[in-house]
């Protein structure tokens, strides 16, 4: 019961943030509502008992990635954007696509057996998470970090100006 | 259930009162100590030895006109100081100040976010991560205030601040990993309890984490925008940095947030490196056993915190400000590799020992 109420509250905050993100005209406001979404997601993780993931969600996404977003928006001094009525392709492909997507989602959710979950139902202590990551899944973990490293190097290469 | 709520409310009220009073008097202490270091008197006029100066400052902040410049972006301009203050107040609620007090049949842990679960104290078992997360959000107060002020000095100050805070967060987080490896827990209470005993069990001495401590304290000075890393508000270049356009209570909120963060940093260095509320000598008791046993943890904790706050002021009185490129190079090229080296060495030693 309590879990349902909390889930609805945080899920609602999350959805409201996401909608506000789309509807706001100013990039800074959009970025701030994205932070709200991140925070609400962290709380949803916490409800499931994934405490480490929740903390990392706040530290990495809300505390570092979004700071860089806000930083870039401030640096470029991006102004308000103009809303147009949208183009035809979006109208003729997007709206039916959205309807199909929602229909599929409802159909799948209706067919599947939905289980129940309690507060902290998937509780994993940080120690166990660390052991799983660094013993059982060491290779995928390291490969992911190499992937991130390659992405960083790519960004540096793209951002660097050629010397004249 | 009801008594938990009552105790929680009492604890929150007490903590807020003590913290805000402490902040006011840390400001006075800073002015006094800096003055004595520069052969001046500091504030002496209000009350004996200037002791009522914080009260006068508070009244001044409340009574001053609250100017909101025309061209600011109002919602964020008003929200920014609140974000800064609220986040700094939340982060101190995770700090444990001592064991539990037993009054009558109730056991009251000296920590806002902990309760007695029947046999022991239950606190947040990722307390340290939560503090890091909340302090990493603190940058928004600074960044948004600078941007929404619509003034170039504020904007430059907040750009500097966000770049600086992100850069030093890495070194700060990595410097704590050594302690976490030794303690094997993220709960602040367990980290402190694993340092129980004498001075030699503290991670600064016994765990040989002094390099980690110096990285931590340096990065924390940068995180709290204090000299020698106070470039976001360098008054010789940027008027007052991100809070140039703020006046009266809004300015005071930034001010309070900065000093609350100082207190949090001092508390964290006490908890993580200097044994928290444990006394430096095993079983050091004065000849008044009953009440002393209750107060002694608080006494040791506050003595240590006081010392770190004094060091903050001492550093401010001693060191000049960095240049911005020096600041970045220092953070990325010196502190970060050193912190990683500390992790490698600590884990090697731990692996060899086990």
HADDOCK unambig.tbl for C-alpha pairs under 7 A between the chains (distance, minus, plus):
assign (segid A and resid 55 and name CA) (segid B and resid 129 and name CA) 6.07 0.50 0.50
assign (segid A and resid 55 and name CA) (segid B and resid 130 and name CA) 6.15 0.50 0.50
assign (segid A and resid 55 and name CA) (segid B and resid 133 and name CA) 6.48 0.50 0.50
assign (segid A and resid 58 and name CA) (segid B and resid 133 and name CA) 5.70 0.50 0.50
assign (segid A and resid 59 and name CA) (segid B and resid 132 and name CA) 6.99 0.50 0.50
assign (segid A and resid 59 and name CA) (segid B and resid 133 and name CA) 4.49 0.50 0.50
assign (segid A and resid 59 and name CA) (segid B and resid 136 and name CA) 6.30 0.50 0.50
assign (segid A and resid 62 and name CA) (segid B and resid 137 and name CA) 6.84 0.50 0.50
assign (segid A and resid 63 and name CA) (segid B and resid 133 and name CA) 6.77 0.50 0.50
assign (segid A and resid 63 and name CA) (segid B and resid 136 and name CA) 4.83 0.50 0.50
assign (segid A and resid 63 and name CA) (segid B and resid 137 and name CA) 4.97 0.50 0.50
assign (segid A and resid 64 and name CA) (segid B and resid 166 and name CA) 6.59 0.50 0.50
assign (segid A and resid 71 and name CA) (segid B and resid 159 and name CA) 6.75 0.50 0.50
assign (segid A and resid 74 and name CA) (segid B and resid 147 and name CA) 6.49 0.50 0.50
